[in-house]
Amino acid sequence: MSLAARVLAVAVLGVITAAVAESVAPGGSITGLAALATAVAVGELVVLRPPHRGPIPLAYAFMLVLIRSFPVAECLAAIVIAELVVLPLRGDATLTARATRSFEHVGAGLAGLAVSSLLDPLELLSPTPWTLLVLAAASVVTLVVHELPAFLRSNRLPPIGGADLALIASGMLMAIGFRAVDGHESVGLWGVALFSIPLLAAWYSFERLAVISRTSVQTIEALSLVPEMAGLALTGHAARVADVSERVGDALGLRRRELDDLRAAALLHHLGHLCLDAPEMREIPIEPHEVADTGAQILRQTDLASAGDLLATDTVSLGGQILRVVSAYDDLAGLDGMAPDAAIDALYSGPGFLYDPRVLVALERVVASA
């Protein structure tokens, strides 16, 4: 089932539920509760996809409205019901994965609810700034708890950026619009609808960015196959070097942007071979440094200039050293048919100035854990 069909199914169910609640208790809070629970369920399906981190559901912004506007029991019930409704509609492959994701999101919502419940009664400032402070604190804690499982798995902090600000700002605006600061002069669900527009705009922008990023990655991967199809590199060499280089770079603490440049450089490190005359025309063999420097010149004329810098033979950066070591390792293990341990030993036995010892140690750990 497509995303649009799943969102429509949840929305229709929510409208019917809200309509029944309104007919039973006109003007009652149950109508708003049903509508916001529906928004949470839809927000679980429609997610922000910022670069280099996992998706963030729009549901957290709507949870903040529930946290601000309803008693703890009603808020918790609405969140749990929304998660149960959306459970079979998630895109995860297995029921266990879906249940785990729902459990994590309920936990994030509970964390925000706990912070709001603890801070709201204190009223250390005048009503307006204190309300805004409590809403901001609840939003931040919700996002922190959301990212906690990923942090525990990777031991790496996610990049903080526009997606977080969009969720926090939109959630706060919707919460204030729904209930106002003191519960008076609010615009109710119309405020939620109005202030969800910037959040939806952010969602659309991140979706377009994800499409552009995928296209860029696919183009680089396609170009990496050209030297192999021309018989200038071993089949699968570029992909293997890219995968291992990225893992070694991660083990050595490179930032996400540096890892992206390293992967691009690894995929395209034989591209320069295509621009060099054949050995029989030159009457001299092609040296590896010529391939690297020619590839660097090509990439430096594009948006991949940083990746080109890693290819140049005069580079002293850690990323460039990683690429040099891993490429040599794959040549020994693939082209010469050495066992992984023997290939690493051969790299260790080379001249001390040739390969960075830090990279060799990290490569040995990565290969051993594979």
C-alpha positions in Angstrom: 0.0 0.0 0.0 1.4 3.4 -1.0 2.1 6.1 1.6 -0.8 8.3 0.3 -3.2 5.3 0.6 -2.1 4.6 4.2 -2.4 8.3 5.2 -5.9 8.5 3.6 -7.0 5.4 5.4 -5.9 6.8 8.8 -7.4 10.3 8.1 -10.8 8.8 7.1 -10.9 6.7 10.2 -10.0 9.7 12.3 -12.6 12.0 10.7 -15.3 9.3 11.3 -14.2 9.0 14.9 -14.2 12.7 15.5 -17.6 13.1 13.9 -19.1 10.4 16.1 -17.5 12.0 19.2 -19.0 15.4 18.2 -22.4 14.0 17.7 -22.4 12.2 21.0 -20.9 15.2 23.0 -21.1 18.4 21.0 -18.4 20.8 21.8 -16.7 18.3 24.1 -12.9 17.8 24.4 -13.2 14.2 23.0 -13.5 15.6 19.5 -10.2 17.5 19.7 -8.6 14.5 21.4 -9.7 12.2 18.5 -8.6 14.7 15.9 -5.1 15.1 17.5 -4.7 11.3 17.9 -5.4 11.1 14.2 -2.8 13.7 13.5 -0.3 11.7 15.6 -1.1 8.6 13.6 -0.7 10.4 10.3 2.5 12.0 11.6 3.9 8.5 12.3 3.6 7.7 8.6 4.8 11.1 7.3 8.4 11.6 8.4 11.2 14.1 8.0 14.3 12.6 6.4 17.3 14.8 7.3 20.6 13.8 5.8 22.9 11.4 7.7 20.4 10.3 10.4 17.2 8.3 10.8 13.7 9.6 10.0 11.9 11.8 12.5 8.1 11.4 12.6 6.0 14.6 12.4 3.9 12.9 15.1 6.2 14.5 17.8 4.9 18.0 16.9 1.3 16.8 17.4 2.2 15.0 20.5 3.3 18.3 22.0 -0.2 19.7 21.4 -1.7 16.7 23.3 0.9 17.2 26.1 0.0 20.8 26.4 -3.8 20.6 26.1 -5.0 17.4 27.9 -4.7 15.6 31.2 -1.9 13.0 31.5 -4.2 10.0 31.2 -6.1 11.3 28.2 -2.8 12.3 26.5 -1.2 9.0 27.1 -4.3 7.1 25.9 -4.4 9.1 22.6 -0.7 8.5 21.9 -1.0 4.8 22.6 -4.1 4.4 20.5 -2.5 6.3 17.6 0.5 4.0 17.7 -1.7 0.9 17.7 -3.7 2.2 14.8 -0.6 2.9 12.7 1.3 -0.3 13.8 0.1 -2.5 10.8 0.6 0.4 8.4 4.3 1.0 9.0 6.8 0.3 6.3 9.0 -1.9 8.4 9.5 -5.4 7.1 8.6 -7.3 10.3 6.1 -7.0 13.0 8.9 -6.9 15.6 10.5 -4.0 13.8 7.2 -2.1 13.7 6.4 -2.8 17.3 9.9 -1.7 18.4 9.6 1.6 16.5 6.1 2.3 18.0 7.5 1.5 21.5 10.4 3.9 21.0 8.1 6.6 19.8 5.7 6.1 22.8 8.7 6.3 25.0 9.8 9.6 23.4 6.3 11.0 23.9 6.2 9.9 27.5 9.5 11.7 28.1 8.1 14.9 26.8 4.9 14.4 28.8 7.0 13.8 32.0 9.0 17.0 31.5 5.9 19.1 30.9 4.1 17.6 33.9 7.1 18.4 36.1 7.9 21.9 34.9 4.5 23.3 34.1 3.2 23.6 37.7 6.4 25.5 38.9 5.6 28.7 37.1 8.9 30.3 37.7 8.3 33.1 35.2 5.3 35.0 33.9 2.8 32.8 32.0 3.8 33.4 28.4 7.6 32.9 28.7 7.2 30.0 31.1 4.7 28.2 28.8 7.1 28.6 25.8 10.0 27.4 27.9 8.1 24.3 29.0 7.0 23.5 25.5 10.6 23.9 24.2 11.9 21.6 27.0 9.3 19.0 26.3 10.1 19.1 22.6 13.8 18.8 23.1 13.6 15.9 25.5 11.2 14.1 23.1 13.8 14.4 20.3 16.7 13.4 22.5 14.9 10.2 23.7 14.0 9.5 20.0 17.7 9.6 19.0 18.9 7.7 22.1 18.6 4.1 20.5 20.6 5.3 17.4 23.2 6.9 19.7 23.6 3.7 21.8 24.1 1.6 18.6 26.6 3.9 16.9 28.0 5.9 19.9 27.8 8.9 17.6 25.8 12.1 18.2 23.4 12.9 15.3 23.7 16.2 13.4 21.3 18.7 14.8 19.7 21.0 12.2 16.6 22.2 10.4 14.5 19.1 11.0 14.7 19.5 14.7 14.0 23.2 14.6 11.0 22.7 12.3 9.5 20.1 14.6 10.1 22.1 17.8 8.8 25.4 16.3 5.8 24.0 14.6 4.8 21.9 17.7 5.0 25.0 19.9 3.0 27.1 17.5 0.3 24.4 17.2 0.2 24.0 21.0 -0.2 27.7 21.6 -2.8 28.0 18.8 -4.9 25.1 20.1 -5.1 26.2 23.7 -3.4 29.6 23.9 -1.2 30.4 26.9 -4.0 30.5 29.5 -6.7 28.5 27.7 -8.5 31.6 26.5 -8.7 33.2 23.0 -7.4 30.1 21.3 -8.3 29.0 17.8 -8.6 25.3 18.5 -8.0 22.8 15.7 -7.8 25.6 13.2 -4.6 26.7 14.9 -3.2 23.2 14.6 -4.1 23.1 10.9 -2.7 26.6 10.2 0.6 26.1 12.0 1.1 22.6 10.5 1.7 24.2 7.1 5.4 25.2 7.9 6.0 21.6 9.1 4.5 20.2 5.9 6.7 22.6 3.9 9.8 21.3 5.8 8.7 17.7 5.1 8.4 18.4 1.4 11.8 20.1 1.3 13.5 17.2 3.0 11.8 14.8 0.6 13.1 16.7 -2.4 16.6 16.8 -0.8 16.5 13.1 -0.3 15.6 12.5 -4.0 18.5 14.8 -5.1 20.9 13.0 -2.7 19.9 9.6 -4.0 20.3 10.8 -7.6 23.8 12.1 -6.8 24.8 8.8 -5.1 23.5 6.7 -8.0 25.4 8.8 -10.5 28.7 8.3 -8.6 28.0 4.6 -8.3 27.3 4.4 -12.0 30.5 6.2 -12.9 32.5 3.9 -10.6 31.6 1.0 -12.8 33.0 2.5 -16.0 36.7 1.6 -15.3 35.7 -1.9 -14.3 33.6 -2.4 -17.5 36.6 -1.1 -19.5 38.8 -3.7 -17.9 40.9 -1.2 -16.1 40.0 -2.3 -12.5 39.0 -5.5 -10.9 35.2 -6.1 -10.8 33.7 -4.8 -7.6 37.0 -3.2 -6.5 35.5 0.3 -6.2 32.5 -0.8 -4.1 34.6 -2.9 -1.8 37.1 -0.1 -1.2 34.3 2.4 -0.6 32.6 0.1 2.0 35.8 -0.8 3.9 37.1 2.8 3.7 33.9 4.1 5.2 34.0 1.6 8.0 37.7 2.4 8.7 36.9 6.2 8.6 34.1 5.7 11.1 36.3 3.7 13.4 38.8 6.5 13.3 36.2 9.2 14.1 35.7 10.9 10.8 32.7 13.2 10.7 29.7 12.3 8.4 30.7 14.8 5.7 34.3 13.5 5.7 32.9 9.9 5.4 30.8 11.0 2.4 33.8 12.6 0.7 35.8 9.5 1.4 33.2 7.2 -0.1 32.9 9.3 -3.2 36.7 9.3 -3.6 36.9 5.6 -3.1 34.2 4.9 -5.7 35.9 7.1 -8.3 39.6 6.5 -7.5 40.1 4.8 -10.9 38.2 7.4 -12.9 41.5 9.1 -14.0 42.6 5.9 -15.8 40.0 6.6 -18.5 41.8 9.9 -19.4 45.3 8.4 -19.8 46.6 7.0 -23.1 47.0 3.2 -23.2 50.5 2.0 -22.2 51.2 0.7 -25.8 50.6 4.3 -27.1 52.7 5.9 -24.4 55.4 3.2 -24.6 55.6 3.3 -20.8 53.4 1.8 -18.2 50.7 3.8 -16.3 51.8 4.6 -12.8 49.2 4.5 -9.9 50.1 8.1 -9.0 49.1 9.3 -12.5 45.7 7.7 -12.2 45.2 9.2 -8.8 46.3 12.7 -9.7 44.3 12.7 -13.0 41.2 11.6 -11.1 41.8 14.4 -8.5 42.0 17.0 -11.3 38.7 15.8 -12.7 36.9 15.8 -9.3 38.3 19.2 -8.3 36.4 20.8 -11.2 33.1 19.5 -9.8 31.2 19.7 -6.5 33.3 16.7 -5.5 36.4 18.8 -5.0 36.8 17.6 -1.4 36.8 14.0 -2.7 39.3 15.0 -5.3 41.7 16.3 -2.7 41.6 12.8 -1.1 42.7 11.2 -4.4 45.8 13.4 -4.9 49.0 11.6 -4.1 50.4 14.6 -2.2 47.5 14.5 0.3 48.3 14.2 4.0 44.7 14.0 5.2 43.6 11.0 7.2 40.9 10.3 4.6 43.5 10.2 1.8 45.6 7.8 3.9 42.6 5.6 4.5 41.9 5.4 0.8 45.5 4.5 0.0 45.7 1.7 2.5 42.3 0.2 1.7 42.9 0.3 -2.0 46.2 -1.5 -1.6 44.6 -4.0 0.7 41.9 -4.9 -1.8 44.5 -5.2 -4.6 46.4 -7.7 -2.5 43.3 -9.6 -1.3 41.4 -9.5 -4.6 43.9 -9.2 -7.5 46.7 -11.2 -5.9 44.4 -13.6 -4.1 45.9 -13.2 -0.6 44.0 -14.1 2.5 42.9 -11.1 4.5 45.4 -11.7 7.3 48.2 -12.2 4.8 47.3 -9.0 2.9 47.3 -6.9 6.1 50.7 -8.4 7.1 52.0 -7.5 3.7 50.9 -3.9 4.2 52.6 -3.9 7.7 55.8 -5.1 6.2 56.1 -2.2 3.7 58.2 0.8 4.3 57.2 2.7 7.4 56.5 5.9 5.5 54.2 4.3 3.0 51.1 3.6 5.1 49.7 5.3 8.2 50.0 2.9 11.1 46.7 4.3 12.6 44.9 3.3 9.5 46.5 -0.2 9.4 45.4 -0.9 13.0 41.8 0.3 12.2 41.7 -1.8 9.0 42.8 -4.8 10.9 40.0 -4.3 13.4 37.4 -3.8 10.7 38.5 -6.8 8.7 38.5 -9.0 11.9 34.9 -7.9 12.8 33.5 -8.5 9.3 
